[in-house]
Amino acid sequence: MRLIRRSFLAGTILLSGLPFNAHAEQTTLRVGQAISIFRPMFEEAVKLFQVDNPDIQVKLEVAPGEQPEMIQELLRKAVVNDLPDVTFQGYNYLRVVADRGLAVPLDPFIAADTDWKGGAFSPSVADSARVKGTAYGLGVGFSFPMLYYNATLVEEVLGNKPFPTDWDDIVSLARAIKAKHPNIIGGFVRSNAATFQALIESHGGKLMSADDKTISFNGPAGKSVFGLLRDFGQAGQSSMTMTTPQSRQAFVSGAIGIFTDSSSLLSKHTQEIAGKFRLGVTALPVPAPAGRVPAAGIAAVMTAKDPKQQEAAWRFLKFLTGPKGQLLVARNTSYLPTNSVAVEKDPALKAFLGSQPNLAPALESIGKASPWYAFPGQNSAKIDKTIEDIMQSTSSLKLTPEQALLELTQQVERLL
């Protein structure tokens, strides 16, 4: 992803000028924490929604950064009583929003909605955003971690052999790419809580016990994960510390051979590579026989308290999870649709998904999908940042795997 200037990331966009009945009372709907990397998609969604709903004017507020920054911005706004009517949040932060009483439970809206009763929405739309059985949002899109790779560089090493499916061979491939091209980082594992959970669960572990009282990542799975991060560091990742935006830019420019990222970035990466090299994708390895892959993604959450604002917010949430919204999300983000009814019944959406062979690794992961986990308590976001920092310290070879696992265990215990 191109590094975007702060002034472009922050700010508010008021999309107006669409035709509406001048005599009808118009509602202004504040939609906040729209993820910045998908700004054009959100802008188009607002325009299409306003065409169908001319009595509602949407004020779109783009968050600076990605999901960790999105939740922090929402929490800051809550302190000063400046909440939007709708917020976009990652599944891993829904628990935080619900526990703090910011999200409006949607089950009453679902029960009263005629379209919902008529079967226009699959259960997964609401079930993906449930916390302790209550729907606190509607799922807009699913994503899974997968491996992106520079197929041109890989072919130089492997020839016609298929891309490896286990981590040892992938690390060896990264080393070989680095050996052939000293100025290229052979492989890069992004440091963040999403990647960490995916690696832990694919190795057969869990972040916490079922009762949320005991840390579980510090067993064999944790040892394997931090050993893997060290291996990537030794294979070349330690040569440069990069943020997520910087590493994405490096990959699409050809400076990284193998790269971990979300399936939701497929369209964006494909567009930005644009003939620089051949792009390859494959599913994240799952070493453990019972290993799982957490389904990430984004949900739309209602935070409006006024009944009139809630009615407008509900219409916006339904638009995003209906056929038009799901097609827009799929085309612009490569998120997988949450509404399987729309996939089956909308010809345009069904045809689009069928024309995207590079989405196959993400679709393959659905059979191994597990729920997204959020740490309990008020420090969930701080724990995620701690995970990111310690992962980065391991791949940069500042900490040994043993030191990293011990430090992370101690830090998370302190924050729980």
N, C-alpha and C positions, 0 to 999 in steps of 0.2 A: 504494500500500500504506500502511496506517495505520502511523504511527510507533509501534513497540512498545517498551515499557519494557524496560530491560536485564534486570530480574529475570524478565521473561516469556521473553526470548530464551534466557537461560542456564538451566542446571539439568538435572536428570535426572528422568525419569519412569519409574516402575516399574509396568508394567501387569500386574497379577496378578488373582487371584480367579476365573480361568477354571477350569472343571472339568477334572480330570485324574485319572489312576489314582494313588491315594495310595501304592500299593506300587511304582510305577515310579520309577526314579531320574530325577530331573529335572535338566536342564542349564540353566544361566543363560547367556544369550547377550548380550553387550554389543554394541549397535549404535550407532556413533558418527557424529558430524558430519552428522546429519540436518538438511537445510536448513530454517532457521527459518520462512521464509515458507510452507512447506508442512507445518507441524507437525501440523495436524489429520489430514492424509492419512497421515502416518507413524504416528500414533497408531492410526488405524483399521486400517492394514495390520498392525500388531503384533497387534491384537485378533483379526483374521480368521486370521492365521497361527497364533496360539495355539489357536484352536478346532480347526484341522486338525492341530496338533502339540502336544497337551497336555503332552508330556514336556519341552517347551522353554519357559522363561520368558525373555522378552526385556526387557532393560534398555535403554531408548531414551535416548540422550544428544543433545540438540538443540544444534546449533552456534550461537554468537552471530554473526549476520551471514550473508553469502552465500558463494559459492565461494572467493574469496580468503581469507576468514577461516576457512573450513572446512579448507583445506590447511594454513594456519599452525597451527591448533589441533592437527591430526594430527601435524605435525612437532614441536611442543612436547611432545606426549604421548610421542612416540618417544624423545625425549631422556631422559625420566624413566622409561622402560620401563613406560608406562601405556597401551599401545595397546588399542583395542577389538577385538572379534573380526571385526566388519564395519564398514567406513567407506563413506560416500557421498562421491564426489568428481566434479567436472566432468571431462569428457574431456580438457580442456586440462591437467589436473594429473596424469593417469595416468602420464605419463612421469616426473614427479618421484617419485611413489610407487614406481614400478618401479625406477628408478635407485638409490634409497636402500635397496632390498631390503626394503621394508615389505609389499609385496603378494605374496600366494601365487599362483604360476602355476596357472591353472585347467584347462589342457588335460588333465591326468591325470584330473580329476574328470569332465570332459566325456566323455572316452573310455570311462570305466567306467559311465556313467549310462545306465540302460535307457530312460528317457523320452527322453533325447537321441538315443539310437540309434533309437528308434521314431519320430522325426521330429516331436516335440512343440515343438521350438524351431528357429526359422529361424537360418541362419548369422550373420545380422546381430546377433544378441544378443551373441555372443562377439566377432565381428569388429570391432564398434564400439569395443571396449575392448582392442584389441591394441596392444602396443608392440613394435616390431621383430619382429613375427610371433607373439608370445606373448600369450595372453589373460590379462590381469591383473585382469579384472573382468567383469561382465556388464552390458551396457547396459540401463538401466531405462527411459529415455525420450530421444527426440530433440526438439530444438527448433531453430527458425530465427529469425533477426532479421526483424522486419517493422515496418511503420508502423501505429501506432494513431492515429486522429484523431477529433476532436469533430465528428461529421457535421452537427450543428446549426450550428456556427460556419462550417464549410466551405460549407454550402449558402447561407449569407448572402452569401458572396463569389462562389461559382461558379454558384449557381442549380441547374439540372438537369444541368450539365456533369459529366462523370466526374472523379474524382480524378486529378490529373496523374501521369504515370509517369516523368518525368525530374526530376533534382534542381533544375535551374534554375527550372522551373515550381513545384516544391514550395516552394522558398525564397521565390519571389514570392508564393505563397499565404500563407506564414507572415507575410510583411510586411503583406499586406492584412488578415489577421486582427488583427494588432497595431494597424494603423491604425484599424480599426473599434472595437477594444476595447483601449484603452491599458493597462488593468490586467491584460491577459492576455498571456502569452508565446506568440507565434504558433507557434513551432516549437522543439523541444528535442531535441538529439542527446545521448544519455547517453555519458559519458566512461568507457570501460573497454576492456580488451584485447579482449573479445569483439566489441564494436562496431567497434573499429579493424581487426581482422582481416577482418570482413565487408566493411567499406568498401574496404580495400585489395584484397581478392580480387575484389570485384564490379567494381572499376575495372581489373581485369586484372593486378594485381600479386601478389607473394608477400612474406611476411615475411622469409624467408631463402632462400638457395640450396638446391638439392637435397641438397648434402652438409653442410648446417648450418654452413658456415664463413664465409659472406659475407652481410651484410645486403642485402636486396633491396627493402625497403619505401621506400627513399630515392630512388626513381626517379620517373617521371611519375605513377604511381598515388599515391605519397605526397604529391606536390605537389597533386594534385587533392583528396585527402582533407582535407588541412589547409586548402586554400582553401575547401572546403565548410564546415568547422567555423567558419572566419572569417565566411562568409556567414550562417550561422545566428546567430552572435554579433551581427552587425550588424543582423540581422532581429529581434533582441529577446532572444535567450538570454543575452546579456552582462549584462542587467539584474539577474540573480539567479543566484548560484552555489548549486547544490543537490547533495546526495548522491543516490544512486540511490533510497533509500527516500523521501526528500523529494520528488524529482521525480515518482515514481509517485503519491504522495499528491496532489501538485499536479495531475497529469493527471486522475485520477479525480474530483477535486473541481471540475473545469472551468476550472482556471487555466492550462492549456496546450492549444493547439490541435492540434498535430501532435507525435507522440512516438515515438521509437524504443525498442523493447523486444522481449523474447523472446516467441515464440509460446506458450511455456509459461505465461505470465501471463494468457492470454486469459480463462480461467474466473474468475480472481481479479479482474481488472479489470472484467469484465462484472458480477460480483456487487456490487462496490463502487460502480460507477456507478449501478446500480439506479434508472433513471428520471431521473437528473439531466440527461442529454442522450443523444442517439443516438450509439452507438459505431460507428465505421467502421474497417475494417482493410484493408490492401493489402500486397502483397509489396514487399520492399526493392528499389529500382531497381538494375538491373545494367547500367551504362553500356557496359561493354566487350563486344564480341561473344563473346569467350571467357571472360567473367567468371564467377566461381563464388560460391557462398554456403556458408560453412562450417556444418556441422551441429554444433550444440552439444548439451548435455544433461547427463545425470548417469548415473554407473555405480555399481554396488555392488561393493565390493572386499573380498576376504577377507584379513584380516591375522592371523587366529588361527594359532598355531603348534602347539598341542596337537591331536592327531588327533580327539579327542572333540569339541572346540570346532569344528574344521573341518567335521565331519559335520553339526553343527547349523547352522553358517554356510551350508554348501552348500544345505541344505534351505530356508533363508530366502531365499537368492539365487534359487533356482528358483521359489519362491512369487511373488516380485516380478516375475519375467519370464514367469510362466505366465498363463493367462487371468484369474484373479481379481485378481492383482496389476496386470496391465496395464490392466484395466478401472478399477480404483481409481485408478491414476495418471492415466489419461486424463480421468476425471470430475473430479478434484480439481485438476489442474495444467495441462491442455491440452498436456502433453508428448505427442508422437506415439509410439505403441507401437514398440518395437524388434523385437518378435516378430510377424512377419507371419503366421506359422502361427496364432497366437492370434486375429489379426484375421479370418482367413478361416474359422476353425472355431468360434469362439465367437459365437453369435448376439447376445448382449447387447453385446459389445464392437463388433461390426460395426454394429449398429443405432445405438449411441451415436455413433460417428464419422460415420455418415451423417446424423445429426440436427444436426451442427455446421457450418453453412455458413461461419462465420467462421474455420474452420480451413483453408479453401481456399487462402489465401496461403501458409501453411506447407507444405501438400501440393504446391503449385505449385513450391516451392523445391527439392523432393526431386530433380527432374531436373537441377538445377544444383549439387547438393550436393558439397562437398569435405570432406576429413578435417580435423578440428580439429588445430591446430598448437600445440605447446608448445616454447618455447625450450629449447635444450640447456643442460646444466650445472646447478649448484646454485642459481642465482639467477633461476630462471624466475618465481617469484612476485614478486620485486623488479622484474623487467623489466615485468611486468603493471602493477604500481603506478606505475612511471615513465611508462608509456604513458598511464595514466589521468590523472596529474597534468599532463602536457604537453598532452593533448587539452583538458583543462579550462582551462588557461592560454590556449589558442588561442581557444576559444569565448567566453571572457570578455574577449578582445581584449587580453590582457596580452602575448602574443607574436604576431608576424606569422607567416604560414604558413612563410616561409623560415627564420625563427629557430627555430620549433618543430621543423621537419624536421631541421635541423642539430643542435639540442640532443638530440633523441631518438636520432639516429644515434650521436652521441658517447657518450651515456649507455648505450645498449644495447651498444655495442662494449666499453665499460669493464666491463660486467657479464657479458658472455659468457665 
